[in-house]
Amino acid sequence: MKAPRWRLPEAPRPSRSSSRGTAAFFCALGLCALNPSPAAAGSNLLLEPEGHPFCSGAMGPRIIMSPVADGMGGFFLPALDDHRSDLPATEQYDVFMVHLDGDLHTLRLGEGLYADDPCGALLAGGTGNQEPWQAALVAPDRLALVMVFETEVGDDRSQVFVQEYDPQGRELLDRYPVRVSSPLYDASLPVILPDGEGGLFIAWSETIGVQPAYFGISLLQRLDALGRPLWSSPVIFTGGRFGDFVGASFWEPRDDETDPNGHVRMQRVSGDGAVIWPAGGVRVWSGGTTDDMASRVIADGSAGAIVLFASVRARAQKMSPAGARLWGDEGIVLSAPDGNDPIAIGTARSAEALANPDGSLYVTWEEARSYGYKAILVRRLERDGRLPWPAPVPAVAHNGGMRLHRQGLLGDGTLAIVWEDFRTADPSDPMDLYVQAIDPRGRPKTPPGGAPLAALPGRQYVPSVLRPGRPFPTPPGVDGALPQALVVWSDSRLPGPDEGLAESYFAQVVAFSSNPMLRPAATVALTESTSTTIVLHGDDLQPGLAAGAGDGVTVEPDVTPDAPDGPGDTLTLRVSVDPDAAPGPRALTIVNPDGGMTGLAGLIEVGLDPRRVDVDRSGRVDGFDLAVLARAFGRGRAEAGYSTVADVDANGIVDGSDLALLAARFGDSIDVAAGGTR
């Protein structure tokens, strides 16, 4: 391979604006001293309220790309970094990487000047752009990183390279990354996937020609653990006048077909490089053009695959090992049908998917709607095609704009989603970050618009959501077993040297509790000494919850899910009113075991037991009752001589009101059989 012109990660020129001097300051921020604060109902911020900085105000811009857990509780964060304070402008973007431990401290990487820099160690740089695209953990001590270099050969052709690193940042394949693309053509859009045997599958696209018409191909190669090709030449799995490769499926229009519109297609290649399905791949549905090039593929566990894509609506298709469409020619529609949403359904885009440990999939997509509204929606899909939730669940919907949603799976199977949000009208605050979480039964954990994660001056952008390796400390009253999400992002709020443009990296940990709700219900009237059963309906009500309606009312709750995999809960309450309970309206309060709270105002109206005027329960209101009342007259509940039986109206004091009630029935017979004596 021709010797590359990019510089190895060694001794760049020092600068007075280098961020090395700030590393000790940020590493000294002890997590135990942080002040957790609530974000919104159902979520708690566990680090500093405005986020935890781990790279401060260095001249940028810089963006974290494809973060990966390191297998030891920490994270590798490959970064696209201009680092303009120290590197010449001709170098443009370079490949850097931050290694965070489980406490969000940056770890040393490599031996160069940037090895201890909290903004990242330099992995590859030089004239032009060197960009990280995707990282994958091949083994606990091997991180693979695929990169695109734009000036590796003449004519500024972009090329695809791959390198592997150990936890200390040392190169494992060779001193130089391995080039997999042809030096004759521009290469781009690389994707890698560990092969389960210590090696990698790597796919990319190459532009063969642009005149008189564009023509491109997409290729696949398999590398062993030393970075050597296992196939004699890359497999060309598609080619045409567009030839775009996206994910594990591809979008492509073709002039040689009766339908030249763009469609999502798939191809299957064996482990030894043999193309199994027809040349050019197979279409995943028979409908019109697929207007969104992005698609995602997940193995179905039976040598087939499930592809998620968007064509006006979000869709799913399951392909058999032979390339047949198992979910019909149209696939399964994931979006809600017309008329099922108060805002008209528009165009779906940016479908993403994550596999649950139970085998089901979370599918998310963005949806443009009428009147300027946009939404991010979620649906759970079983691998047999079932949709456990009756409709897509909105993570957020508003007319302020949002984009670039990222997602991660948390420890209990909850899906966490973060996105860039533009709902603010403040010109000094153009872009914020919001977060939402949805559990396996389709219950959002924050309010409908999501919870603000970083709504601050400047722009907060390109977030990534990760699962912490261990729980972070929680404030008093917050359950330490709650699912937690670690979010990292780029942030422009901290000024650089001389108040210049700068970008920092921030982190936040969010703990998600339940967000219970109860549907409104009619008031239930109960008199003292009676009991009844009340059935309520709601959602995110946990077994073992505590329920109460104030002093003198006993509430025994029981929760039953309406469906094992879908939303909705039925709450059955056995309510008993004490003989001396104070009359009046009572609010029901609900507290889930994890601290989530809700309630219903005025659910119960306690009325006086009409038998109370027979103070001695003799069956007749007479002078004996008047004598008992007289002995306690004027006494309050906390005073000696107070009598609960003489306090006929149960208001806490024996006074003229009690005397008036007794006088109104004086001489009447009272049926006490039902209640017995007091």
C-alpha positions as CSV (number, residue, x, y, z in Angstrom):
1,M,0.0,0.0,0.0
2,K,1.3,3.5,-0.9
3,A,2.7,5.3,2.1
4,P,-0.1,7.6,3.4
5,R,0.5,11.3,3.9
6,W,-1.5,11.7,7.1
7,R,0.4,12.3,10.3
8,L,0.5,9.8,13.0
9,P,-0.7,10.9,16.5
10,E,2.5,12.4,17.7
11,A,3.7,15.8,19.1
12,P,1.6,18.5,17.5
13,R,2.6,22.1,18.2
14,P,1.8,23.3,21.7
15,S,-0.5,26.3,22.0
16,R,-1.5,28.7,24.7
17,S,-5.1,27.8,23.9
18,S,-4.6,24.1,24.4
19,S,-7.1,22.6,26.9
20,R,-4.5,20.4,28.6
21,G,-4.3,22.9,31.5
22,T,-8.0,22.4,32.3
23,A,-7.8,18.7,32.6
24,A,-7.0,18.6,36.3
25,F,-9.8,21.0,37.0
26,F,-12.5,18.9,35.5
27,C,-11.1,15.6,36.8
28,A,-11.3,17.1,40.2
29,L,-15.0,17.4,40.0
30,G,-16.1,14.6,42.3
31,L,-19.4,13.0,41.4
32,C,-20.3,12.6,45.1
33,A,-20.3,16.4,45.4
34,L,-22.7,17.0,42.6
35,N,-26.2,18.3,43.2
36,P,-28.8,16.2,41.5
37,S,-31.9,18.1,40.3
38,P,-35.2,17.0,38.8
39,A,-35.7,17.4,35.1
40,A,-39.4,16.7,34.8
41,A,-42.0,14.3,36.1
42,G,-40.6,10.8,35.7
43,S,-36.9,11.8,35.3
44,N,-34.1,13.1,37.5
45,L,-30.8,14.6,36.5
46,L,-28.0,13.0,38.5
47,L,-25.0,15.1,37.7
48,E,-24.7,18.9,37.7
49,P,-28.0,20.6,36.7
50,E,-26.5,22.0,33.5
51,G,-24.4,18.9,32.7
52,H,-21.0,17.6,33.5
53,P,-18.2,19.1,31.3
54,F,-15.3,16.7,30.5
55,C,-13.7,18.8,27.7
56,S,-13.7,22.5,28.2
57,G,-13.8,25.4,25.7
58,A,-11.1,24.2,23.3
59,M,-11.3,25.7,19.9
60,G,-13.6,23.6,17.7
61,P,-15.9,22.4,16.3
62,R,-15.8,18.8,17.5
63,I,-18.5,16.1,17.4
64,I,-18.6,12.7,19.1
65,M,-19.3,9.9,16.5
66,S,-20.5,6.4,17.2
67,P,-19.6,5.9,20.9
68,V,-19.0,2.4,22.1
69,A,-18.9,0.7,25.5
70,D,-15.4,-0.4,26.2
71,G,-16.4,-3.6,28.0
72,M,-14.9,-2.4,31.3
73,G,-17.6,0.0,32.4
74,G,-16.3,3.0,30.4
75,F,-16.7,4.2,26.8
76,F,-14.7,4.9,23.7
77,L,-15.9,8.2,22.1
78,P,-14.4,8.6,18.5
79,A,-14.6,12.2,17.5
80,L,-14.5,14.4,14.4
81,D,-12.4,17.3,15.6
82,D,-11.1,20.5,13.9
83,H,-8.9,21.4,16.8
84,R,-8.2,24.6,15.1
85,S,-6.3,26.2,18.0
86,D,-3.3,23.8,17.5
87,L,-3.5,22.4,14.0
88,P,-3.2,24.3,10.7
89,A,-6.3,25.1,8.8
90,T,-5.3,22.9,5.8
91,E,-5.8,19.8,8.0
92,Q,-9.5,20.5,8.5
93,Y,-11.1,17.6,10.4
94,D,-9.0,14.9,12.1
95,V,-9.8,11.7,14.0
96,F,-9.6,12.0,17.7
97,M,-10.9,9.7,20.5
98,V,-11.9,10.2,24.2
99,H,-11.7,7.2,26.5
100,L,-14.0,7.7,29.5
101,D,-14.0,5.5,32.6
102,G,-17.2,4.6,34.5
103,D,-16.9,7.8,36.6
104,L,-16.7,10.0,33.5
105,H,-13.0,10.7,33.9
106,T,-10.9,10.8,30.7
107,L,-8.2,8.2,30.4
108,R,-4.8,8.5,28.7
109,L,-4.7,7.3,25.1
110,G,-1.4,6.9,23.2
111,E,1.9,8.7,23.8
112,G,1.5,12.0,21.9
113,L,1.0,15.5,23.3
114,Y,-2.8,15.0,23.2
115,A,-2.7,11.7,25.1
116,D,-3.9,13.3,28.3
117,D,-6.2,15.9,26.6
118,P,-9.8,15.6,27.9
119,C,-11.0,16.6,24.4
120,G,-9.4,13.5,23.0
121,A,-6.2,11.9,21.7
122,L,-5.2,12.3,18.1
123,L,-5.6,9.0,16.1
124,A,-5.1,10.2,12.5
125,G,-4.6,13.6,10.9
126,G,-3.1,15.4,8.0
127,T,-4.0,17.6,5.1
128,G,-7.7,17.6,4.3
129,N,-10.3,15.6,6.2
130,Q,-9.9,12.5,8.2
131,E,-13.3,11.5,9.6
132,P,-14.4,8.6,11.9
133,W,-17.5,6.9,10.7
134,Q,-18.3,4.0,12.9
135,A,-16.8,2.1,15.8
136,A,-17.4,-1.4,17.0
137,L,-16.0,-3.5,19.9
138,V,-14.6,-6.6,18.2
139,A,-13.4,-8.1,21.6
140,P,-13.1,-6.7,25.1
141,D,-9.7,-5.3,24.3
142,R,-10.1,-4.5,20.6
143,L,-11.9,-1.5,19.2
144,A,-12.4,-1.3,15.4
145,L,-12.8,2.1,13.8
146,V,-13.6,2.7,10.2
147,M,-12.6,6.1,8.8
148,V,-12.8,8.1,5.6
149,F,-9.7,10.1,4.5
150,E,-10.2,12.6,1.7
151,T,-6.6,13.3,0.6
152,E,-5.0,9.8,0.7
153,V,-4.3,9.6,-3.0
154,G,-4.1,12.1,-5.9
155,D,-7.0,14.2,-7.0
156,D,-8.3,14.4,-3.5
157,R,-10.1,11.1,-3.7
158,S,-11.7,10.0,-0.4
159,Q,-10.7,6.5,0.8
160,V,-12.0,4.1,3.4
161,F,-9.6,2.8,6.1
162,V,-10.0,0.6,9.2
163,Q,-7.8,0.4,12.3
164,E,-8.1,-1.4,15.6
165,Y,-7.0,-0.1,19.0
166,D,-6.4,-1.5,22.4
167,P,-7.7,0.3,25.5
168,Q,-4.4,2.4,25.7
169,G,-4.9,3.6,22.1
170,R,-2.2,1.5,20.5
171,E,-2.7,0.4,16.9
172,L,-3.3,-3.4,16.5
173,L,-3.5,-4.0,12.8
174,D,-0.4,-2.1,11.8
175,R,1.3,1.3,12.3
176,Y,-1.0,2.6,9.5
177,P,-4.7,1.9,9.1
178,V,-5.7,-0.7,6.5
179,R,-7.1,0.7,3.3
180,V,-10.0,-1.4,1.9
181,S,-11.2,0.8,-0.9
182,S,-9.8,1.2,-4.4
183,P,-7.4,4.2,-4.9
184,L,-8.9,4.7,-8.3
185,Y,-12.2,5.9,-7.1
186,D,-13.8,8.1,-4.4
187,A,-15.1,5.9,-1.5
188,S,-17.5,6.8,1.2
189,L,-20.4,5.6,3.5
190,P,-18.5,2.8,5.3
191,V,-20.2,0.4,7.7
192,I,-18.6,-2.3,9.9
193,L,-19.9,-5.4,11.7
194,P,-17.9,-7.8,13.8
195,D,-18.1,-11.4,12.3
196,G,-18.1,-13.1,15.7
197,E,-14.7,-14.7,15.0
198,G,-12.4,-11.8,15.8
199,G,-12.7,-10.2,12.3
200,L,-14.9,-7.7,10.6
201,F,-17.3,-7.3,7.7
202,I,-16.9,-3.9,6.1
203,A,-19.1,-2.4,3.4
204,W,-18.7,0.9,1.5
205,S,-19.6,2.7,-1.7
206,E,-17.3,3.8,-4.6
207,T,-18.0,6.4,-7.3
208,I,-16.9,4.8,-10.6
209,G,-17.8,7.8,-12.8
210,V,-19.8,11.0,-12.9
211,Q,-19.8,11.8,-16.7
212,P,-21.8,11.5,-18.8
213,A,-23.9,10.0,-16.0
214,Y,-23.2,9.1,-12.4
215,F,-22.4,5.4,-11.7
216,G,-21.5,3.9,-8.4
217,I,-21.0,0.5,-6.8
218,S,-21.3,-0.8,-3.2
219,L,-18.9,-3.4,-1.9
220,L,-18.4,-5.8,1.0
221,Q,-15.1,-7.3,2.3
222,R,-14.3,-9.5,5.3
223,L,-11.1,-9.0,7.3
224,D,-9.5,-11.4,9.7
225,A,-8.2,-10.4,13.2
226,L,-5.0,-9.0,11.7
227,G,-6.8,-6.9,9.2
228,R,-6.1,-9.1,6.2
229,P,-8.8,-9.6,3.5
230,L,-10.4,-13.1,3.7
231,W,-11.8,-12.8,0.2
232,S,-9.6,-12.4,-2.9
233,S,-11.5,-9.3,-3.9
234,P,-14.4,-7.3,-2.4
235,V,-17.9,-8.5,-3.3
236,I,-19.8,-5.9,-5.4
237,F,-23.4,-6.4,-4.2
238,T,-25.0,-3.6,-6.2
239,G,-24.2,-1.0,-8.8
240,G,-26.0,1.6,-10.7
241,R,-26.6,5.3,-11.5
242,F,-27.0,6.1,-7.9
243,G,-25.6,3.2,-5.9
244,D,-26.0,4.7,-2.5
245,F,-25.2,2.3,0.4
246,V,-26.9,3.0,3.8
247,G,-26.7,0.6,6.7
248,A,-27.1,-3.1,5.9
249,S,-29.6,-2.4,3.1
250,F,-29.3,0.1,0.3
251,W,-31.5,2.6,-1.7
252,E,-31.1,2.8,-5.4
253,P,-32.9,4.0,-8.6
254,R,-32.3,2.0,-11.8
255,D,-32.6,3.1,-15.4
256,D,-32.9,-0.5,-16.6
257,E,-36.2,-1.2,-14.8
258,T,-39.7,-0.4,-15.7
259,D,-39.9,1.5,-12.3
260,P,-36.8,3.7,-12.2
261,N,-37.7,5.3,-8.9
262,G,-35.5,4.8,-5.8
263,H,-36.2,1.7,-3.7
264,V,-34.8,0.0,-0.6
265,R,-33.1,-3.2,-1.6
266,M,-31.2,-6.0,0.2
267,Q,-28.6,-8.6,-0.7
268,R,-27.4,-11.6,1.2
269,V,-23.7,-12.6,1.1
270,S,-22.3,-15.8,2.7
271,G,-19.4,-15.9,5.1
272,D,-17.1,-17.0,2.2
273,G,-18.1,-14.1,0.0
274,A,-20.7,-15.8,-2.3
275,V,-23.7,-13.6,-3.4
276,I,-26.8,-15.6,-2.6
277,W,-29.7,-13.5,-3.8
278,P,-30.3,-12.3,-7.4
279,A,-27.7,-9.8,-8.8
280,G,-28.5,-6.3,-7.6
281,G,-30.5,-7.5,-4.6
282,V,-34.2,-7.7,-4.0
283,R,-36.7,-5.0,-3.2
284,V,-38.3,-5.1,0.3
285,W,-41.7,-3.9,-0.9
286,S,-43.7,-3.5,-4.0
287,G,-45.0,0.0,-3.5
288,G,-44.0,3.3,-5.0
289,T,-40.7,5.1,-4.6
290,T,-39.2,5.0,-1.1
291,D,-38.6,8.7,-0.4
292,D,-36.2,8.2,2.5
293,M,-32.8,6.6,1.7
294,A,-32.2,5.6,5.3
295,S,-33.1,2.1,6.4
296,R,-32.0,-0.3,9.1
297,V,-31.7,-4.1,9.2
298,I,-31.7,-6.5,12.2
299,A,-31.2,-10.2,12.0
300,D,-34.3,-12.2,12.8
301,G,-32.5,-15.1,14.5
302,S,-33.4,-17.6,11.8
303,A,-31.0,-16.6,9.0
304,G,-33.4,-14.0,7.8
305,A,-33.6,-10.3,8.4
306,I,-36.0,-7.5,9.4
307,V,-35.7,-4.2,7.5
308,L,-37.1,-1.0,8.8
309,F,-37.7,1.8,6.3
310,A,-40.0,4.7,5.4
311,S,-42.2,5.4,2.4
312,V,-44.6,8.1,3.5
313,R,-45.2,5.9,6.5
314,A,-42.8,3.9,8.6
315,R,-42.8,0.2,7.6
316,A,-41.2,-3.1,8.4
317,Q,-40.5,-6.1,6.2
318,K,-39.2,-9.5,7.1
319,M,-37.0,-11.3,4.5
320,S,-36.6,-15.0,4.4
321,P,-33.1,-16.7,4.0
322,A,-34.2,-17.1,0.3
323,G,-35.1,-13.5,-0.2
324,A,-38.9,-13.8,0.0
325,R,-41.1,-11.1,1.6
326,L,-42.6,-12.8,4.6
327,W,-44.8,-9.9,5.7
328,G,-46.6,-9.4,2.3
329,D,-45.7,-7.2,-0.6
330,E,-46.5,-4.0,1.3
331,G,-44.8,-5.0,4.6
332,I,-46.2,-4.0,8.0
333,V,-47.2,-0.4,8.5
334,L,-46.0,1.0,11.8
335,S,-47.3,4.5,11.5
336,A,-50.9,5.3,12.7
337,P,-53.6,5.2,10.0
338,D,-55.2,8.4,8.8
339,G,-57.7,9.9,11.3
340,N,-56.1,8.3,14.4
341,D,-54.2,11.5,15.4
342,P,-55.5,15.0,16.0
343,I,-52.7,16.2,13.8
344,A,-52.8,14.9,10.2
345,I,-50.2,12.2,9.5
346,G,-47.4,13.4,7.2
347,T,-44.2,11.9,5.9
348,A,-42.1,9.5,8.0
349,R,-38.3,9.6,7.8
350,S,-35.1,8.4,9.6
351,A,-36.3,5.0,10.8
352,E,-34.1,3.4,13.5
353,A,-34.3,0.1,15.4
354,L,-32.9,-1.5,18.5
355,A,-33.2,-5.1,19.6
356,N,-34.5,-5.9,23.0
357,P,-33.1,-8.8,25.0
358,D,-36.5,-10.5,24.8
359,G,-36.2,-10.5,21.0
360,S,-38.6,-7.7,20.2
361,L,-37.6,-4.5,18.4
362,Y,-38.0,-0.9,19.3
363,V,-38.6,1.1,16.1
364,T,-38.4,4.9,16.1
365,W,-38.9,7.4,13.3
366,E,-39.4,11.1,12.7
367,E,-42.6,12.3,11.1
368,A,-43.4,15.6,9.4
369,R,-47.0,16.6,10.0
370,S,-49.4,19.4,8.9
371,Y,-49.2,22.9,10.2
372,G,-45.5,22.7,10.8
373,Y,-45.7,20.0,13.4
374,K,-43.1,17.3,13.7
375,A,-43.0,14.2,15.9
376,I,-40.7,11.4,17.0
377,L,-42.6,8.2,17.3
378,V,-41.9,4.8,18.8
379,R,-43.4,1.4,18.2
380,R,-42.6,-2.1,19.5
381,L,-42.4,-4.9,16.9
382,E,-42.2,-8.6,17.6
383,R,-40.1,-10.7,15.3
384,D,-43.3,-12.6,14.3
385,G,-44.8,-9.3,13.1
386,R,-47.1,-8.6,16.1
387,L,-47.5,-5.0,17.3
388,P,-48.0,-5.2,21.1
389,W,-48.9,-1.5,21.4
390,P,-52.2,-0.5,19.8
391,A,-50.7,2.6,18.2
392,P,-47.3,4.4,17.9
393,V,-46.3,6.2,21.1
394,P,-45.2,9.9,20.6
395,A,-41.9,10.6,22.3
396,V,-42.5,14.3,21.4
397,A,-44.7,16.3,19.0
398,H,-44.7,20.1,18.6
399,N,-44.3,22.8,15.9
400,G,-40.9,24.1,17.2
401,G,-38.9,21.6,15.2
402,M,-36.6,18.7,16.2
403,R,-34.1,16.5,14.5
404,L,-31.3,13.9,14.9
405,H,-32.9,11.6,17.4
406,R,-30.5,9.0,19.0
407,Q,-31.6,6.2,21.1
408,G,-30.2,3.6,23.6
409,L,-31.5,0.5,25.5
410,L,-31.3,0.7,29.3
411,G,-30.9,-2.0,31.8
412,D,-34.5,-2.8,32.4
413,G,-35.5,-2.8,28.7
414,T,-36.5,0.9,28.7
415,L,-35.8,2.8,25.5
416,A,-34.2,6.2,26.0
417,I,-34.3,8.8,23.2
418,V,-32.5,12.2,22.9
419,W,-32.8,14.8,20.2
420,E,-31.9,18.3,19.1
421,D,-34.9,20.6,19.8
422,F,-35.7,24.0,18.4
423,R,-38.7,25.0,20.4
424,T,-37.1,28.1,22.0
425,A,-37.6,31.5,20.3
426,D,-34.5,32.9,21.9
427,P,-31.9,33.7,19.2
428,S,-29.1,33.2,21.7
429,D,-30.3,29.6,22.3
430,P,-30.8,28.1,18.9
431,M,-30.6,24.4,19.8
432,D,-31.3,22.5,22.9
433,L,-31.5,18.8,23.9
434,Y,-34.5,17.0,25.2
435,V,-34.9,13.4,26.4
436,Q,-37.8,10.8,26.6
437,A,-37.9,7.2,27.8
438,I,-40.5,4.6,27.0
439,D,-40.8,1.3,28.8
440,P,-41.5,-2.1,27.2
441,R,-45.2,-1.7,27.6
442,G,-45.3,1.6,25.7
443,R,-45.5,4.1,28.7
444,P,-43.6,7.4,28.3
445,K,-41.7,8.4,31.5
446,T,-41.7,12.1,31.0
447,P,-44.4,14.6,29.9
448,P,-45.5,14.5,26.3
449,G,-43.0,17.0,25.1
450,G,-40.1,15.3,26.7
451,A,-37.9,16.5,29.5
452,P,-35.3,19.3,29.0
453,L,-31.8,17.7,29.2
454,A,-29.8,20.8,28.3
455,A,-31.8,23.9,27.5
456,L,-29.1,26.6,27.7
457,P,-27.6,29.5,25.8
458,G,-25.6,28.5,22.8
459,R,-26.1,25.3,20.9
460,Q,-26.2,21.8,22.4
461,Y,-26.1,19.3,19.6
462,V,-25.3,15.8,18.3
463,P,-26.2,13.9,21.4
464,S,-25.6,10.2,22.0
465,V,-27.4,8.1,24.6
466,L,-25.5,5.2,26.4
467,R,-26.2,2.8,29.2
468,P,-23.9,3.4,32.2
469,G,-21.9,0.4,33.3
470,R,-23.1,0.8,36.9
471,P,-25.7,3.0,38.6
472,F,-24.8,6.6,39.5
473,P,-25.6,7.9,43.0
474,T,-29.2,9.1,43.3
475,P,-30.5,11.9,45.5
476,P,-32.6,11.1,48.6
477,G,-36.0,9.9,47.6
478,V,-34.9,8.6,44.2
479,D,-34.7,4.9,43.8
480,G,-31.2,3.8,43.0
481,A,-32.5,0.9,40.9
482,L,-34.2,3.2,38.4
483,P,-33.0,2.8,34.7
484,Q,-30.4,5.3,33.9
485,A,-29.2,6.8,30.6
486,L,-25.8,8.5,30.0
487,V,-26.0,11.2,27.4
488,V,-22.9,12.9,25.9
489,W,-23.0,15.9,23.5
490,S,-21.2,18.8,21.9
491,D,-21.8,22.2,23.5
492,S,-20.9,25.8,22.5
493,R,-21.8,27.6,25.8
494,L,-18.2,27.8,27.2
495,P,-16.1,30.4,25.4
496,G,-12.7,29.6,24.1
497,P,-9.5,31.7,24.3
498,D,-10.2,35.3,23.7
499,E,-13.9,34.6,23.7
500,G,-13.5,32.8,20.3
501,L,-15.6,29.9,18.9
502,A,-15.2,26.8,21.1
503,E,-16.8,23.5,21.6
504,S,-16.9,21.5,24.8
505,Y,-18.1,18.0,25.6
506,F,-20.7,17.5,28.3
507,A,-22.4,14.5,29.9
508,Q,-25.5,14.0,31.9
509,V,-27.0,11.0,33.6
510,V,-30.8,10.7,33.7
511,A,-32.7,8.4,36.0
512,F,-36.2,7.5,34.8
513,S,-39.0,6.7,37.2
514,S,-42.6,5.8,36.5
515,N,-44.9,8.5,35.3
516,P,-48.3,7.1,36.6
517,M,-51.6,8.5,35.4
518,L,-55.3,7.9,36.3
519,R,-58.2,8.7,34.1
520,P,-60.8,11.0,35.6
521,A,-63.6,9.3,37.5
522,A,-66.9,10.3,39.1
523,T,-67.0,11.1,42.8
524,V,-67.9,8.1,45.0
525,A,-70.1,9.0,48.1
526,L,-69.5,7.0,51.2
527,T,-70.8,7.5,54.7
528,E,-68.8,6.7,57.9
529,S,-68.6,3.0,58.9
530,T,-69.1,1.8,55.3
531,S,-66.8,0.3,52.6
532,T,-66.9,-0.2,48.9
533,T,-64.8,-1.2,45.9
534,I,-63.7,1.4,43.4
535,V,-62.3,0.4,40.0
536,L,-60.1,3.0,38.2
537,H,-58.2,2.9,34.9
538,G,-54.9,4.5,34.1
539,D,-51.3,3.6,33.1
540,D,-47.8,3.0,34.5
541,L,-49.3,1.9,37.9
542,Q,-46.9,-0.5,39.5
543,P,-47.8,-3.5,41.7
544,G,-47.1,-2.8,45.3
545,L,-48.1,0.9,45.0
546,A,-49.3,2.8,48.1
547,A,-52.7,4.5,48.0
548,G,-54.4,6.8,50.5
549,A,-57.3,9.2,50.9
550,G,-56.4,10.9,54.2
551,D,-57.1,10.2,57.9
552,G,-60.0,7.9,58.6
553,V,-60.1,6.2,55.2
554,T,-58.3,2.9,54.5
555,V,-57.4,2.1,50.9
556,E,-56.2,-1.3,49.8
557,P,-55.0,-1.2,46.2
558,D,-54.5,-3.9,43.6
559,V,-53.0,-3.4,40.2
560,T,-53.8,-5.5,37.1
561,P,-52.1,-4.9,33.7
562,D,-54.7,-4.5,30.9
563,A,-52.3,-6.4,28.6
564,P,-48.9,-8.1,29.4
565,D,-47.1,-6.3,26.6
566,G,-49.2,-3.1,26.1
567,P,-50.2,0.0,27.9
568,G,-53.0,0.4,30.4
569,D,-53.6,-0.7,34.0
570,T,-56.7,-1.4,36.1
571,L,-56.5,-0.2,39.7
572,T,-59.0,-1.9,42.1
573,L,-59.4,-0.1,45.5
574,R,-61.0,-1.6,48.5
575,V,-62.1,1.5,50.5
576,S,-63.2,1.5,54.1
577,V,-64.3,4.6,56.0
578,D,-63.8,4.7,59.8
579,P,-66.7,5.4,62.1
580,D,-65.2,8.8,63.1
581,A,-63.7,9.9,59.8
582,A,-64.2,13.6,59.2
583,P,-66.8,14.3,56.5
584,G,-66.0,16.1,53.2
585,P,-64.2,15.5,49.9
586,R,-61.0,13.3,49.8
587,A,-58.3,13.2,47.2
588,L,-56.8,9.9,46.2
589,T,-53.0,9.8,46.2
590,I,-51.0,7.1,44.5
591,V,-47.2,6.5,45.0
592,N,-45.5,3.8,43.0
593,P,-42.7,1.8,44.6
594,D,-40.1,3.8,42.6
595,G,-41.5,7.1,43.8
596,G,-43.7,8.0,40.8
597,M,-46.8,9.8,42.1
598,T,-50.3,10.8,40.8
599,G,-53.8,11.2,42.2
600,L,-57.4,12.2,41.7
601,A,-58.9,15.2,43.5
602,G,-62.3,14.8,45.1
603,L,-62.6,11.1,44.2
604,I,-64.3,10.3,47.6
605,E,-67.0,12.3,49.4
606,V,-67.2,11.2,53.1
607,G,-70.7,11.7,54.6
608,L,-71.7,11.6,58.3
609,D,-73.2,8.4,59.6
610,P,-76.8,9.4,60.5
611,R,-76.6,7.1,63.5
612,R,-74.0,9.4,65.2
613,V,-76.8,11.6,66.7
614,D,-77.6,8.5,68.9
615,V,-74.5,9.2,70.9
616,D,-74.8,6.3,73.3
617,R,-76.3,4.0,70.6
618,S,-79.3,3.1,72.7
619,G,-81.6,3.2,69.7
620,R,-83.2,6.6,70.7
621,V,-82.0,10.2,70.8
622,D,-82.7,11.3,74.3
623,G,-81.4,13.0,77.4
624,F,-78.7,10.4,78.0
625,D,-77.1,11.4,74.7
626,L,-77.5,15.1,75.7
627,A,-75.6,14.3,78.9
628,V,-72.7,12.7,77.1
629,L,-72.4,15.8,74.8
630,A,-72.7,18.2,77.8
631,R,-69.7,16.6,79.6
632,A,-67.5,17.1,76.5
633,F,-68.9,20.4,75.4
634,G,-66.3,23.0,74.3
635,R,-63.5,20.4,74.2
636,G,-61.3,20.0,71.1
637,R,-59.6,16.8,69.8
638,A,-56.3,17.5,71.6
639,E,-57.9,18.4,74.9
640,A,-58.7,16.3,78.0
641,G,-62.4,15.4,78.1
642,Y,-62.9,15.4,74.4
643,S,-65.2,12.6,73.2
644,T,-65.3,11.3,69.6
645,V,-68.9,10.1,70.1
646,A,-70.0,13.5,71.3
647,D,-68.4,15.2,68.3
648,V,-71.4,14.3,66.2
649,D,-70.2,16.2,63.0
650,A,-66.6,14.9,63.5
651,N,-65.1,18.3,63.0
652,G,-62.7,18.0,65.9
653,I,-64.6,20.0,68.5
654,V,-67.8,19.4,70.5
655,D,-69.8,22.6,70.0
656,G,-73.1,24.1,69.1
657,S,-73.1,22.4,65.7
658,D,-73.2,19.0,67.4
659,L,-75.9,20.1,69.8
660,A,-78.0,21.4,66.8
661,L,-77.7,18.0,65.0
662,L,-78.8,16.2,68.2
663,A,-81.6,18.6,68.8
664,A,-83.0,18.1,65.3
665,R,-83.5,14.4,65.9
666,F,-84.3,14.6,69.7
667,G,-86.9,12.0,70.6
668,D,-86.4,9.9,67.4
669,S,-85.8,6.2,67.3
670,I,-82.5,5.3,65.5
671,D,-81.8,1.9,63.9
672,V,-78.4,0.8,65.2
673,A,-78.6,-2.8,64.2
674,A,-76.4,-2.5,61.2
675,G,-73.6,-0.7,63.1
676,G,-73.9,-2.2,66.6
677,T,-72.9,-0.2,69.6
678,R,-70.0,2.3,69.7
